């Protein structure tokens, strides 16, 4: 299990590096299938938008909260 600080750092790396790379890959995939109709294209983008969340959900849980290991004064 990753510590709070490690999860926070990794989530920042994923958002700044991984997500733009995933967006480029998704757009390339849609362009590779020769511009389908609007509804199919929308369905592909929405599906790919949910797919990237599934493996990374546990990484982002609680990152916006206060550090649970930090000592309260």
Buried (B, 14 or more C-beta within 10 A) or exposed (E): EEEBEEBBEBBEEBEEEBEEEBBEEBEEEBEEEEEEEEEEEEEBBEEBEEEBEEEBEEBBEEEEEEEEEEEEE
